[in-house]
Amino acid sequence: MSTSRRIFFAGASGVIGQRLLPMLRDAGHTVGAMTRSPEKAGRLAATGAQPIVCDVFDLQALTAAVQAFAPDLILHELTDLPDDLKDLPEDSKVNARIRVEGTRNLIEASKGLGYIKIVAQSVAWTMQPGAEAAAVAALEEAVLAVDGVVIRYGFLYGPGTYFEQSRPNAPRVHIDTAASRTLEAIDAPPGIVTVVDSE
């Protein structure tokens, strides 16, 4: 059983966050749920989380938010992806920026609070060379450098994902499994956790 934590959850309104927030609450954790959208704050509050409206690229505001919440763990599930798979660019510079600059800012914002464990989303598949692949490598390097946990997810499928009615190629993982394994990863030692279906 996990000890009760104060978790600053960046990307809490995303597809994993929607399933994970109730799990975190039921496990006894106190969650500050960050979103850049004021419209989503009410939905986050309804889960029992403390909504925090903030943009990860605004380092000054992010630092103030993190320092005020004073977490012992930062959960980084931020992405910037379109709602429809057909609109997904082959090499998204916007999503790459979140992986690089967003990750760096979350780590920077927690300085001065002592050791704050960071658990961050990555991918389990091999990417083609480009901005996204370089960004994934930078994210993992930054998180591991501060003794954090990198979660490498397979392609997500299930309700709310790009693959609601079908299963993508391996490596893949059902969204509910991804959420429950993320809850477990909070207590994982520093390093890499791979979250994929057992084929």
C-alpha positions as CSV (number, residue, x, y, z in Angstrom):
1,M,0.0,0.0,0.0
2,S,1.4,3.4,-1.0
3,T,2.0,5.9,1.7
4,S,-0.1,9.1,1.3
5,R,1.6,11.7,-0.9
6,R,1.1,15.2,-2.1
7,I,1.1,14.9,-5.8
8,F,1.4,17.8,-8.3
9,F,-0.2,16.2,-11.4
10,A,0.7,18.0,-14.6
11,G,-1.6,16.9,-17.4
12,A,-4.4,15.7,-15.0
13,S,-7.2,16.3,-17.5
14,G,-5.7,14.0,-20.2
15,V,-6.9,10.5,-21.1
16,I,-4.7,8.8,-18.4
17,G,-5.5,11.5,-15.9
18,Q,-9.2,11.1,-16.1
19,R,-8.9,7.5,-15.0
20,L,-6.0,8.0,-12.6
21,L,-7.4,10.9,-10.5
22,P,-10.1,8.8,-8.8
23,M,-7.5,6.1,-8.2
24,L,-5.2,8.6,-6.5
25,R,-8.0,9.9,-4.4
26,D,-9.1,6.4,-3.3
27,A,-5.5,5.6,-2.4
28,G,-5.4,8.5,0.0
29,H,-3.2,10.9,-1.9
30,T,-3.7,14.7,-2.0
31,V,-3.6,15.8,-5.6
32,G,-3.0,19.2,-7.1
33,A,-4.4,18.8,-10.6
34,M,-2.7,21.1,-13.1
35,T,-4.4,22.2,-16.3
36,R,-3.9,25.2,-18.5
37,S,-7.6,25.4,-19.2
38,P,-9.8,27.2,-16.7
39,E,-12.8,25.4,-18.3
40,K,-11.5,22.1,-17.0
41,A,-10.9,23.2,-13.4
42,G,-14.4,22.3,-12.2
43,R,-14.2,18.8,-13.6
44,L,-10.9,18.3,-11.8
45,A,-12.3,19.6,-8.6
46,A,-15.2,17.1,-8.9
47,T,-12.7,14.3,-8.6
48,G,-11.6,15.6,-5.2
49,A,-8.4,17.1,-6.6
50,Q,-7.3,20.7,-6.0
51,P,-7.4,22.3,-9.5
52,I,-4.4,24.4,-10.4
53,V,-4.7,26.5,-13.6
54,C,-1.2,27.1,-15.0
55,D,0.8,26.9,-18.2
56,V,3.9,24.7,-18.0
57,F,5.7,27.1,-20.3
58,D,5.3,30.0,-17.8
59,L,8.1,29.1,-15.5
60,Q,7.4,31.9,-13.0
61,A,3.8,31.0,-12.6
62,L,4.6,27.3,-12.5
63,T,7.2,27.8,-9.9
64,A,4.8,29.7,-7.7
65,A,2.2,27.0,-8.1
66,V,4.5,24.1,-7.3
67,Q,6.1,25.9,-4.3
68,A,2.6,26.8,-3.0
69,F,1.3,23.2,-3.3
70,A,4.6,21.8,-1.9
71,P,4.4,18.3,-3.3
72,D,6.6,15.4,-2.6
73,L,5.9,14.0,-6.0
74,I,5.4,15.5,-9.5
75,L,3.5,13.4,-12.0
76,H,4.2,14.5,-15.5
77,E,1.6,13.3,-18.1
78,L,1.6,16.4,-20.3
79,T,1.1,16.1,-24.0
80,D,-0.1,18.4,-26.7
81,L,-1.8,16.2,-29.3
82,P,-4.8,16.7,-31.5
83,D,-8.1,15.0,-30.7
84,D,-8.1,13.0,-34.0
85,L,-5.4,10.7,-35.1
86,K,-5.6,11.8,-38.7
87,D,-4.6,15.3,-37.5
88,L,-1.4,14.0,-35.8
89,P,1.7,15.3,-37.5
90,E,4.5,12.9,-38.2
91,D,6.9,14.9,-36.1
92,S,5.1,17.2,-33.7
93,K,7.3,20.1,-32.6
94,V,4.6,21.3,-30.2
95,N,4.5,18.0,-28.4
96,A,8.3,17.9,-28.5
97,R,8.5,21.3,-26.8
98,I,6.3,20.0,-23.9
99,R,8.7,17.0,-23.5
100,V,11.8,19.2,-23.4
101,E,10.9,22.6,-22.0
102,G,7.9,21.4,-20.0
103,T,9.9,18.7,-18.3
104,R,12.8,21.1,-17.6
105,N,10.4,23.6,-16.1
106,L,8.7,21.1,-13.8
107,I,12.0,20.0,-12.5
108,E,13.2,23.7,-12.1
109,A,10.0,24.7,-10.4
110,S,10.5,22.1,-7.6
111,K,14.0,23.3,-6.6
112,G,14.3,24.4,-3.0
113,L,11.7,21.9,-1.8
114,G,14.2,19.1,-1.1
115,Y,14.0,15.9,-3.0
116,I,10.8,15.8,-5.1
117,K,10.3,12.6,-6.9
118,I,9.2,13.1,-10.6
119,V,7.4,10.4,-12.5
120,A,7.1,11.2,-16.2
121,Q,5.4,9.8,-19.3
122,S,7.5,8.4,-22.2
123,V,6.9,5.9,-25.0
124,A,7.8,2.2,-25.4
125,W,8.2,2.2,-29.1
126,T,11.1,3.2,-31.3
127,M,10.6,6.5,-32.9
128,Q,11.9,7.8,-36.3
129,P,14.7,10.3,-36.0
130,G,13.4,13.9,-35.6
131,A,12.2,16.4,-33.1
132,E,9.9,14.0,-31.2
133,A,12.5,11.3,-30.8
134,A,15.1,13.8,-29.6
135,A,12.5,15.2,-27.2
136,V,11.7,11.8,-25.7
137,A,15.4,11.1,-25.2
138,A,15.8,14.6,-23.5
139,L,12.8,14.0,-21.2
140,E,14.1,10.6,-20.1
141,E,17.6,11.9,-19.5
142,A,16.3,14.9,-17.5
143,V,14.1,12.7,-15.3
144,L,16.6,10.0,-14.7
145,A,19.2,12.6,-13.8
146,V,17.1,13.7,-10.8
147,D,16.5,10.1,-9.7
148,G,13.0,10.1,-11.2
149,V,10.9,7.4,-12.8
150,V,10.2,7.2,-16.5
151,I,7.1,5.3,-17.6
152,R,7.3,4.0,-21.1
153,Y,3.8,3.4,-22.3
154,G,2.8,1.3,-25.3
155,F,0.3,2.8,-27.8
156,L,-2.9,3.5,-25.7
157,Y,-6.2,2.0,-26.7
158,G,-9.7,1.9,-25.3
159,P,-12.3,4.6,-24.5
160,G,-11.0,8.2,-25.1
161,T,-7.9,7.1,-27.0
162,Y,-7.1,7.2,-30.7
163,F,-8.0,3.5,-30.8
164,E,-11.4,3.2,-29.2
165,Q,-12.7,0.3,-31.3
166,S,-9.5,-1.4,-32.4
167,R,-6.1,-2.3,-31.1
168,P,-2.9,-0.7,-32.4
169,N,0.2,-2.6,-33.2
170,A,2.4,-3.7,-30.4
171,P,3.7,-2.4,-28.1
172,R,0.3,-1.4,-26.8
173,V,-1.6,-1.1,-23.5
174,H,-5.2,-0.6,-22.6
175,I,-5.9,2.8,-21.0
176,D,-7.2,1.3,-17.8
177,T,-4.1,-0.8,-17.4
178,A,-2.0,2.2,-18.1
179,A,-3.7,4.1,-15.3
180,S,-3.5,1.4,-12.7
181,R,0.2,0.7,-13.6
182,T,0.9,4.4,-13.2
183,L,-0.5,4.3,-9.7
184,E,1.9,1.5,-8.9
185,A,4.8,3.4,-10.5
186,I,4.5,6.2,-8.0
187,D,6.3,3.8,-5.6
188,A,8.8,2.5,-8.1
189,P,12.5,3.1,-7.5
190,P,14.3,5.5,-9.8
191,G,14.6,4.1,-13.3
192,I,12.5,3.0,-16.2
193,V,9.1,1.3,-16.0
194,T,7.7,-0.2,-19.2
195,V,3.9,-0.4,-19.3
196,V,2.6,-2.6,-22.2
197,D,0.2,-5.5,-22.6
198,S,1.6,-9.0,-22.1
199,E,1.1,-10.5,-25.5
